[in-house]
Amino acid sequence: MLSRTIMRIERFLEKLIFASRWLQVPLYLGLIFAMFLYLFNFYKESIHLIVALKEGHKNQLLLAILEMVDSTMVASLIIMVVIGGYSTFVSKMNLENHEDRPEWLQKINAGTLKVKLAASLVGVSGVNLLIDFFNVNSQNYEQTKWRVIIHFTFLLSVIILAFSEKLLDKK
């Protein structure tokens, strides 16, 4: 009798734990909302781009373009987290016959998702460094030094993550 009760409790706990993956969905929805904010930022930078173009400020034009690239890269990062995370940790997405299904989605697992996200962070960090270098007149050199150190730390982390993922994939 006691054994049967323990088994029922265990099954209930397993179902509860497995169902808890759905608690991630509001987080993914929050990221989608954040992407709308980045979309707003993108169009704000578009206005700066038009103003810089109109006034002939070459550096401001380049900075506005880099800010737009940064916004685009962050939005791509958000999409990777939302789609990859949802399909890896919450529920399979029924997209086999969808013509726009991303190719990377069929090969995604937690390890490859980590490597893709880390590589995207290196890209975003690189764009931010470019923005710093084009803003030479108004920048804090100490802050830029730390951004370079952080960028190389990201880069080293990506290399180590990719290497370890490749080693684990072979096994």
Contacts in CASP RR format, 6 or more apart in sequence:
PFRMAT RR
TARGET T0000
AUTHOR 0000-0000-0000
METHOD contacts of the structure
MODEL  1
MLSRTIMRIERFLEKLIFASRWLQVPLYLGLIFAMFLYLFNFYKESIHLI
VALKEGHKNQLLLAILEMVDSTMVASLIIMVVIGGYSTFVSKMNLENHED
RPEWLQKINAGTLKVKLAASLVGVSGVNLLIDFFNVNSQNYEQTKWRVII
HFTFLLSVIILAFSEKLLDKK
21 89 0 8 1.000
21 90 0 8 1.000
21 91 0 8 1.000
22 90 0 8 1.000
24 85 0 8 1.000
24 86 0 8 1.000
24 89 0 8 1.000
24 90 0 8 1.000
25 86 0 8 1.000
25 90 0 8 1.000
28 81 0 8 1.000
28 82 0 8 1.000
28 85 0 8 1.000
28 86 0 8 1.000
28 90 0 8 1.000
31 78 0 8 1.000
31 81 0 8 1.000
31 82 0 8 1.000
32 78 0 8 1.000
32 82 0 8 1.000
34 78 0 8 1.000
35 75 0 8 1.000
35 78 0 8 1.000
35 79 0 8 1.000
38 71 0 8 1.000
38 74 0 8 1.000
38 75 0 8 1.000
38 78 0 8 1.000
39 71 0 8 1.000
39 75 0 8 1.000
41 67 0 8 1.000
41 71 0 8 1.000
42 68 0 8 1.000
42 71 0 8 1.000
42 72 0 8 1.000
42 75 0 8 1.000
45 64 0 8 1.000
45 67 0 8 1.000
45 68 0 8 1.000
45 71 0 8 1.000
46 64 0 8 1.000
46 68 0 8 1.000
48 60 0 8 1.000
48 64 0 8 1.000
48 67 0 8 1.000
49 61 0 8 1.000
49 64 0 8 1.000
49 65 0 8 1.000
49 68 0 8 1.000
51 60 0 8 1.000
52 60 0 8 1.000
52 61 0 8 1.000
52 63 0 8 1.000
52 64 0 8 1.000
53 61 0 8 1.000
59 134 0 8 1.000
62 134 0 8 1.000
63 131 0 8 1.000
63 134 0 8 1.000
63 135 0 8 1.000
66 127 0 8 1.000
66 130 0 8 1.000
66 131 0 8 1.000
66 134 0 8 1.000
67 131 0 8 1.000
69 127 0 8 1.000
70 124 0 8 1.000
70 127 0 8 1.000
70 128 0 8 1.000
70 131 0 8 1.000
73 120 0 8 1.000
73 123 0 8 1.000
73 124 0 8 1.000
73 127 0 8 1.000
74 124 0 8 1.000
76 120 0 8 1.000
77 117 0 8 1.000
77 120 0 8 1.000
77 121 0 8 1.000
77 124 0 8 1.000
80 113 0 8 1.000
80 116 0 8 1.000
80 117 0 8 1.000
80 120 0 8 1.000
81 113 0 8 1.000
81 117 0 8 1.000
83 93 0 8 1.000
83 102 0 8 1.000
83 105 0 8 1.000
84 105 0 8 1.000
84 108 0 8 1.000
84 113 0 8 1.000
85 113 0 8 1.000
86 93 0 8 1.000
87 93 0 8 1.000
87 105 0 8 1.000
87 108 0 8 1.000
88 108 0 8 1.000
88 109 0 8 1.000
88 110 0 8 1.000
88 113 0 8 1.000
89 110 0 8 1.000
93 105 0 8 1.000
95 101 0 8 1.000
95 105 0 8 1.000
104 112 0 8 1.000
104 116 0 8 1.000
111 161 0 8 1.000
111 165 0 8 1.000
111 168 0 8 1.000
112 165 0 8 1.000
114 161 0 8 1.000
114 165 0 8 1.000
115 158 0 8 1.000
115 161 0 8 1.000
115 162 0 8 1.000
115 165 0 8 1.000
118 154 0 8 1.000
118 157 0 8 1.000
118 158 0 8 1.000
118 161 0 8 1.000
119 158 0 8 1.000
119 162 0 8 1.000
121 154 0 8 1.000
121 158 0 8 1.000
122 151 0 8 1.000
122 154 0 8 1.000
122 155 0 8 1.000
122 158 0 8 1.000
125 147 0 8 1.000
125 150 0 8 1.000
125 151 0 8 1.000
125 154 0 8 1.000
126 151 0 8 1.000
128 147 0 8 1.000
129 144 0 8 1.000
129 147 0 8 1.000
129 148 0 8 1.000
129 151 0 8 1.000
132 139 0 8 1.000
132 143 0 8 1.000
132 144 0 8 1.000
132 147 0 8 1.000
133 144 0 8 1.000
END
